[in-house]
Amino acid sequence: MTVYDHARRHAWWMLGALTVAVLFVAVVDRFYGHSTLAFAAAIVGLLVANRHMLAFNCPHCGKNLFFRGLFVVPWPNRTCGKCGARLD
C-alpha cells in the first residue's frame, strides 16, 4: 500500500472522528446543557486521532502530503508539491 493510500485512509478516519466528536458534543449539549468540558474533550480526542498526520511524507523529499505551502488541508496530495513524484 502506498503512502498516498495510507494518507487517504487517515483522511477518512478523521472524517469519522470529526462526526463522532460533533455528535458527542451535541448529545451532551442536549441532555446536560452547554458543556465546555464536552467541547474540550472532543477537541482533545480529535488531536489524539490526528497525531499520525505528520508521518505521511513523500518518500523522495520528505514533504508532508497534507500541507499546501503553509496551509494544512484535509485531503492528501496525490503528487508531491516539492519534487513532483507520483505518490499513488
VMD Tcl script that draws the C-alpha trace (Angstrom):
set ca {
  {0.00 0.00 0.00}
  {1.38 3.40 -0.98}
  {1.88 6.40 1.28}
  {-1.00 8.12 -0.52}
  {-3.33 5.21 0.26}
  {-2.36 5.35 3.94}
  {-2.86 9.12 4.00}
  {-6.24 8.79 2.27}
  {-7.30 6.18 4.83}
  {-6.24 8.61 7.58}
  {-8.36 11.35 6.00}
  {-11.43 9.09 6.05}
  {-10.61 8.11 9.64}
  {-10.51 11.78 10.60}
  {-13.88 12.41 8.93}
  {-15.34 9.66 11.11}
  {-13.64 11.04 14.21}
  {-15.00 14.51 13.46}
  {-18.51 13.09 13.09}
  {-18.24 11.27 16.42}
  {-16.88 14.41 18.14}
  {-19.72 16.59 16.82}
  {-22.32 14.01 17.84}
  {-20.74 13.72 21.28}
  {-20.90 17.47 21.87}
  {-24.48 17.61 20.51}
  {-25.66 14.79 22.79}
  {-24.01 16.30 25.87}
  {-25.49 19.70 24.99}
  {-28.95 18.18 24.52}
  {-29.07 16.26 27.80}
  {-26.82 18.27 30.13}
  {-26.88 21.79 28.72}
  {-23.90 23.67 27.34}
  {-20.71 21.96 28.48}
  {-17.28 23.41 27.93}
  {-15.76 20.17 29.22}
  {-17.50 18.14 26.49}
  {-16.18 20.51 23.83}
  {-12.68 20.31 25.33}
  {-12.88 16.50 25.42}
  {-13.94 16.44 21.75}
  {-11.02 18.69 20.76}
  {-8.52 16.55 22.69}
  {-9.99 13.43 21.07}
  {-9.57 14.95 17.60}
  {-5.96 15.94 18.35}
  {-5.19 12.40 19.54}
  {-6.87 10.87 16.47}
  {-4.89 13.17 14.18}
  {-1.48 12.55 15.77}
  {-0.29 10.43 12.81}
  {-0.86 13.16 10.21}
  {2.75 14.34 10.38}
  {4.03 10.86 9.46}
  {2.68 10.94 5.89}
  {5.66 12.31 3.95}
  {6.95 11.98 0.40}
  {9.45 9.10 0.33}
  {11.73 11.07 -2.04}
  {11.97 14.55 -0.50}
  {10.10 14.33 2.83}
  {7.37 16.91 2.17}
  {4.15 16.21 4.08}
  {1.18 15.16 1.94}
  {-1.34 17.24 3.90}
  {0.49 20.58 3.61}
  {-0.06 23.03 0.75}
  {2.52 25.71 1.41}
  {1.76 27.00 4.91}
  {-1.76 25.56 4.99}
  {-2.93 22.15 6.22}
  {-5.75 20.63 4.16}
  {-7.97 17.64 4.96}
  {-7.09 15.59 1.84}
  {-3.55 14.46 0.87}
  {-1.68 15.36 -2.32}
  {-1.55 12.64 -4.97}
  {1.67 14.15 -6.35}
  {4.36 15.75 -4.24}
  {4.24 19.53 -4.32}
  {8.00 19.81 -3.91}
  {9.61 17.14 -6.13}
  {6.61 16.19 -8.32}
  {6.78 12.45 -7.56}
  {3.56 10.41 -8.02}
  {2.56 9.06 -4.61}
  {-0.28 6.70 -5.60}
}
mol new
graphics top color blue
foreach p $ca { graphics top sphere $p radius 0.5 }
foreach p [lrange $ca 0 end-1] q [lrange $ca 1 end] { graphics top cylinder $p $q radius 0.2 }
display resetview
